Amino acid sequence: HSALVNIGYAMTNNFSVEGLFTWVNQRRKISQLDNVDLDQTSGIGDAVVLLKYNFKNALGKNSEVGLGLGSKIPLGSTTKTNSQGIILNADLQPGSNAWDIIYWSSFSKRFNFRPSFNMSSRIIYRSTGTNNSYFGDSSYKFGNEFQAFLNFSDQFIFLKTIINPNISVKYREANQDKIGGFNLDNTGGHWVSIIPNFSINLASNLIFSISNFFI
């Protein structure tokens, strides 16, 4: 579970900076017969700072291309313990104790035949750093991660109300984590998600939105 705060500031019409700050609750529940083992941690997670530059009409009229470069800042704790005082594994810690490099790009296009229809995509690559003080004398590296989004949205008027259907397809690939330089089993993988979204303008300053995930 996580709570996210996203802050952005546009320094010019094309150049902006964004910050993403998190609070994280990590849980792992293992049930065996009549026994339930629950480990969980909570706290401030790592943050992300991203610089973006936007190129208007780079691929024709009504198009935008954005490029970004940033870093994940290791603000979160990596020394949380369980009820017996034993330090928990990396996947249950709020933070990573490693600096990551983040590469970001986006594309959007509106078409003359229907100006309200918008197609957009987003590609993110995260090159992860290494926590060299994992359990004191070992190292842990989360796998590098690639994410690609393809999104289609439109806008209609129904009973004098604006409705906005939207559907996104997400592909995510993560390399295996490494501990002490060796691949860690049961980590990494490939995922494809379909994310439909529907929103309706209830008033000039009030929008109701609902979405779901299909994996």
Disulfide bonds with the S-S distance in Angstrom:
none
